[in-house]
Amino acid sequence: MRFLYSLLTLGLLASVAHAQTAPAAADPSAAVAAPAAPSAAAPPKAADDDPRRDKRPSFIPVPIAFYQQETGFAGGVAILPVWRFGQDTAVRKSNARLIGWISEKKQTTLQLTHNIFTPEEKFFLSGELSYYDLAFKYYGIGNETRKSDEVTIKYPLIVFDEKVLKKVAPNLFVGLRYRLTDLGDVELKDGGESGNAAKVYDPLPLEQRNGTTSSGLGPALLFDNRDNVLATYRGNFVDAHVLFNGSALGSDDQFTRYQLDARHFRPLFGSTNTILAAQFMGQYHSGDVPFRELGGMGATLGGAAYNNAYLMRGIYEARFRDRQFTTVQAEIRQKLFWRIDGAVFGAVGQVGRNLSDYSLDGTKVAAGFGGRFRFNRRDRLNIRLDYGVGSGGNSGIIFAVGEAF
């Protein structure tokens, strides 16, 4: 897990002052109000659910500053446009996220993710284009890796992931997904304790340490009736896809990925003040899978691989990784006061070479709590600060934009 400590709250508060005119988002399940009777008086101020609020996209820059052991001090900016095509409020809003930062140790991230609903929601496009040059703690492969075996590796990575889906029924989309990952040289930055490099780093195949390309294409299906994709009050999301990676597509390794992501959201106690959010994620592989493409719990890069979900907060990023990965997480989101919300969350999960290797004793757990600041009330765009603890000997703070899933 990449533990991000925000140091630029002053910049956030300055941006918030600009957003004060944006009213709290209305419950999207409500129909658009009927127009008022004509009047010679000045037009009333637009209500929260008035489509006049949606005439212009919302572009909100967010300063980023943090410190972590692998990067040192780092800073950058995030730009978070939210918009709707046309005036039809039945069409859900599209959004994008452009994040860029650089650290004193010359590590960088440049990430663009997007979720786009075209007019009348005839098409849905979702994906990522990113460049990473980062250092990570690495513990090897398997469900029982030891914290004492920790080493630090560094590599550059380019990710292009795009799915293009066509609506075939209300809220149901089908189409294709393509994913390319281009991994550069995997460098050992810190061998940790004596002998760790021989046990953890050296077993990586030489051809993978020298860089590898994975390129996969396959069918994708999506059912999505969430009321809002940034912070859902009610609805369901089911994403299923298969990616066939092979030499015909330029992949160095031949393997197949099967993935299912299912989420459910509902208000509790008859009010949207309290929301239950739950998610199942399963990622399963066959063939020769390079280590970087294995399923990993504690994955917090927030990219397209897991549909921008943060999994098993409280466990370091890809702390446990293997060919088969399954996790379930749940969260209670509670409105508190003003723009401030709270959340408690928990998750269980496991990795293994084969599903038959799963065991009750091998289950990993993670849990924690956090706060939310409603940065843009109109579009339900939150700034999130979570603290989590989990299996594997790690804990920490996550500072991010948007809900975890």
N, C-alpha and C positions, 0 to 999 in steps of 0.2 A: 504494500500500500504506500502510496506517496502522500506523506503527511504534510499538508500545506498550511502554513501559519500566516494568516493575513497580517500585514504590517501597514496597510494603506487605508485604514478605516476613514481617515479624513477625506480621502478622495471619494470614497463611497458615499459619505454623508453629503458631500458637495453635489454629487450626481443625484442623490435622493431629493435634495432641495428642488432640483429641476423637475423631478417627477411628482412633486406634491399635488399638482393639478390633476393628476390621473386618479379617478375615483376607484374605489374597490370594485373588483370584477363581480358582475351579477351572476347568479346561478344560470349557467348556459342551458339548463333544461327548460327554462321558461321561454315561451314564444315571444316573438317581437311584438311590442305593444302596438295597438291600433293607433293611427295618427289622431292627434287632437283636432278638435274643431277649429276652423279658420278663425283668426283673431287679428285685429289691427295692432294689438300690443306687440312688443318685441318678442321674438321667439324665445321660448324657455331654454334654459341651460340643458344640454343633452344629458339624458339619464345614463346610468352605467351600462345598460344594455342597448342604448340607442346606436344604430348603425353609423350615425354621424361621427361617432368616436373612432371609426375604423377607416376613415378616408385616407389617412396617411400612415405609412409604416412607422413602427416604433424602432428607432436605432439608439441603443443605450450603450455607450462605452463604459467599461468597468476596468479600473486600474487593478493590476495584479502585483503583489509583492509577497515573498515568502522566504523561508529558510528551511533547508533540510540537509541532512548530513551528506547525501550524495552530490548535491548541487551547490551548497553554500547559499549565499544570498542571491535572489533572482528577482527580476521584475519584468513587467510587460503590460499588455492590455488585452481585453476581450471586447468584441463588438457583437451585439446580440440583436439582430433585426427580427422583428415579428410583424407579419403582415397577412392580409387576406386578399385573394384575387376577386375582384368585383365587389358588389354590394350585397350579395346574397349571404346573410348571416347564418344560413344553414351549412355553408362551406366552412370547415374548420380552418383556423389560422395556420399559416406556414411559419416556419422559424428556421434560423440558421445560427451558427455559433462560430466565430472566428477568434481564435486565441493564439497569441504569440508571446513568447518570453525567452529571455537569455539569462544565464547565471554567471557568477564570477568564475566558475570553473569551466566556462565555455561550453556549457550544455544548453541545448535549445529545443524548443517545441514550436511548431507552427501547425495548427489544426483547424480545418474547416469541416463542420458537420452540418447537415441540413435535413429537414423534413418538409416536403412541399406537396400541398394539395392544389391541383390545377382547378380552374373554374368548373363548377358542378361536381368537383371531386372525381372527374372522369379518370384521372391518373394520379398516382402517388409515387413520388420519388424520394428516396432516402439514401444517405450515404456519407462518405467521409473522404477527404483528401488531406493527408497529413505527412509531416516530416518530423521525425524524432531523432535526436542525438543525445542519448541519456545514459546514465549509469544506473545499474540495478543490483540489488542483492540477489544472489542466486544460490539455491540450496540443492540443486539436482532434480531428478524426476522421481515421482512417486508420492504416495499418501503418507509415508512415514519418514520423510526427510527430517534431519536434525538441525536445530538452530546452530549448534556448534560447528556444523560443516559449512557455514556461510562464507561465500566469496563475493567479490564485486566484479561485475562484468560491464562492459560498455560497448555499444554498437549504434550505428546509424540505421534508421528504418524508414522506408517510404511505404505508405498505405494508400491504396485507392480501392474503395468499396462502394458499389452503387447497385441499388435495386430499382427497377422500373416496373411498376405494376399498373394494371388496368382494372377499373371497377367492373365486375361482372354481376354484382347484386348489391343491394344496400349494405355498405360497410365491408364488403368482401372484395378483395383485390387479388389478382394472380398475375404472374409475370416471371421475370428472370432476375437473377442476382449474379454479379461478377465481383470477385475480390482478388486483388493483387497485393502481395507483400514482398518487398525487395529488401532483404536483410544484408547489410554490409559486414565487414570484418568484425568478429566478436572478440574483443580484446579483454584480457584479464587485467583488471586495474588493481585489485587487492586480493591476494591469496588467502587472507584470513590466517587462521591458526596453521601451524606446521602440518603439512600433509593434506590440507584441504584441497589444494589445486589438483593434486593427483587423484583425489577421490571424487571431485565434483566437476571441475572444469575439463580435465584431460579426457574423461569418457565421452565428451561431446565429439561426434564425428568430425574429422578434419575438414571435410567438404562443407559442413555447416559453420564451423568456426571461420572459414574463409568466405562466408557469405552465401546466401541461397535465395532463390526466387520461388515463390508459391503463387500459382495463378489458377483460379477455379471459377467455373461457371455452372449454373444449375437452376432448376425451377424454384420458385418462391411463392408462398401463399400468405396472405395477411387478412385477418379479420380485426377490425378496429372501430369500435363505436364509442371510444372515450369522448367525453365532452370537451376536454382540453388536453393537448398533448404535453404541455409544460407542467401542469399540476392538476391531476385528474381528481374530480370529485366522484364520478360514477362512470361505469363502463367496463369493457373488456378489451384486451389486446392479445391476439394470438398470432405469432410469427413462426412459420415453419419453412425451412429451406434445406436444400441439398446442394453441396458444391463439389463438383468433380474436378480435381486438380490433376493435370497430366501434361506430358511433353507437347501435345498438340496445341496447348495454350501457352507454352513457354515455361511450364513449371519444372523445376529441377527434381521434384519428388512427385510420385504418384500416390495420391491418397484421396479419400472421400470424407467429407464432413456432413453430418446430419445434426441439425439444430432445431430445438423447439423452445420457444419463449412464450409463456402464457402468464398474463397478469389480470388481476381482478381488483376493482375499486368500488367501494360503496360507502355512503354516509352511515353513521351510527347514531342512534338515539333521535332519529327523525330530523337531523339538522346537518348541514354541511360544515358545522363547526368541528366535527370529529369525523375523520375519514380513516377507513381501514384500507390498506393497500397490501396486496400479496402477489408474489411472483414465483413461478417455477422456471428454472433454466436447465436445459439438458444439452450438452454438446458432446457428440460421440464421433469417433473416427475409425476408419479402417485403412490399411495400407501403410506406407512409409511416411510417417508424420515428422517433420522437422521440429526441433524442441520449441522454437518460437511459436509454432502453430498449435501446440498442445492446449487442451482446455486447462484453465487455471483459475482457482478460486482466489478471491482478494484482488480481482482485476479492476483497477480504478482509473484506467486511462480515459474511460468515458467515450470511447469511439464506437464505430459501427459494428465491431465484432459481436458485441453484446447489446446492440440497439441502444447504445448510450446509457446502459444501466451500470450502476456500481454494485458489485456483488460481494457479499460477506465482508462488510465494513468491520474492521477490527483485525483482519488478517492481512499481512503484507502482500503487495501486488504479486500474484502468481507464486505465492509462498509454497503452495502445493500444486503441481501440474502433472498431467498424464493424459493418456489417449481418451479416457472417458471421464466426464465431469458432470455432476448433478448437484444442484443446490435449490433450496426453497428459502425465501425470506419473506418477512411480513413486517409491517410498520403501522403504527397508529400516529396520525397527524392531527394535532389539536390546535385550534385557534385560541390564542391567549388574549392579547390586547393590541390595540393600534395596528401596526404592521407586523407584529411579532407573533410567531407560531412556534410550537414545540413538537418534538417527535421522539418516540421510542421505537427501537427496531431490534430484530433478532433474526438469525439465519442458521441453517444447518447445511452441510454439504460434504462431498467426498469425491476423490479422484481415484482412478485405478487403471491398470493396463487393460483389464477386461471388466465388464460389469459383474461377473461372477466373483471378482476379487473384493467387492464391497462387503463390509461387515459392520455390525452395530458398533463394535469397539472402535472402528476406524472413522466414525462420524466426527467431523470437525464442527465447531460451533463458533459463532460470533454474535455480539450484541452491543448495544450502546444507546446513546440518546443524543439529541441535538436541538439546535434552534434554527429558526427560519426568519429571514427578514424579507417582507414582501416589497421587493425593489420596484416592481412595476405591477401595481394592483389591477390595472385594466386587463393585462394579459396573463396574470398569475405567474410572473417570473420572480423566483425566489433566490436570494443568496443563502447558502446553506453552510452551517458549521456543525459537524458531527464529531463525537468522540466514541470510539469503538475499541473493544478488546476481543481477542479471539484466540483460538488454538494456534500453536506454533511459536508462542513466546513473544508476540508483538501486540502493541496497542498504540493508539495515537489519534491525532486530530486530522480531519479532512475539511478543507475549505473549498467550496465549489459553487458553481452557478447552476441552478435548476435542481429539481428533485432527483433522488437517487435512482428512481425508476418510475 
